[in-house]
Amino acid sequence: MAMHGNIPVIPTPFLQGKIEYAGFDRLIERTADYLEGYVVCGSTGEAPALTAQERKDIIRYVAGRTPKDKHIVVGLGHTCLEEAVEIGLTAAEHGVKAALVPSPYYFPNSLDMVIDYIGQVAERTGLDIVFYDNPVTTATRFTTQDLLTLAQAVPGITGIKMTDHSFSKIRELKRKSELVVYGGDDIICYRAFVAGVDGNMIIAPIIHPEAFRDCWRAFREGNRELSFHIYSEKLLPFISMFGPGDEIPTTKALFRHLGIFSSAETRSPLLASDNVRVEEVLLGYKQITKGLPV
């Protein structure tokens, strides 16, 4: 079954350098009623700073506590094919159906290289693949035709997450294929709605889950005036303050403030937000929660 809707990327909570699993419980309890699922162990989850064993442990834990009617997508960004496959197989063993996979970072990727790598991940894990088109972190750019060629060469690819800010690519992918396309950047999420995405793999839906669901639902039902009103009044003040570039530490700082995570710790090489950035983020958050407990 194709995944649609809001499947946000979630941070990994740390406490004194270790994974704080109770943070996942509090996050799921707060948000699950409003979402279609979660992406775990993605870049927002600081996966490059996690060991393979930690990633597998997180998958087991979250899979065992997420409601069965929700999707779980495992991030398989890696530079080691064998470890990516190992993590993917663990996910499949615990009921996960899909993986979010970017081009291997660092390498000077060609399209043929990416076809080979993604193809092996898909074939060896049996997971549906959402290909992560992220030109900034992978230093690899794809045209619409490149993505169509990739999806044709790797039948396991069922979707594309678009962090590339080319809205024309979203429109072309929807016009020329049956691929599910997800918005991948909070800062331009509403323009991605308009361009035709089928869902969103970003952070904002776990910050204000009910408002984001209502905004998305109104848009999909054709009530764009209501949708944009909700976006402008309830989502944009926060989105404008919490990124871009440091979304992980700022989200963790907010979650600590809300009591969802016990700490705002990041893992090296990421650094925690300083007090100035925390205050900026809280300003944006509190602007749309006036009169509500925060």
Protein Blocks (a to p, Z undefined) as FASTA:
>chain_A
ZZehjddddddddeehiacfklmmmmmmmmmmmpgbdcehilknommmpcfklmmmmmmm
mmmmgcfkbccdddfbdfbfklmmmmmmmmmmnopabdcddddehiacdfklmmmmmmmm
mmmnopacdddddfklnopacdfklmmmmmmmmmmlmbdcdfbfcfklmmmmmmmmcbdc
ddfbfklmmmmmmnopabdcdfklmmmmmlmmmmmmmmmnopamlmmmmmmmmmmmmmmm
mmghilmmmmmmmmmmnomambfcdcdfbdcddfklmmmmmmmmmmmmghiaZZ
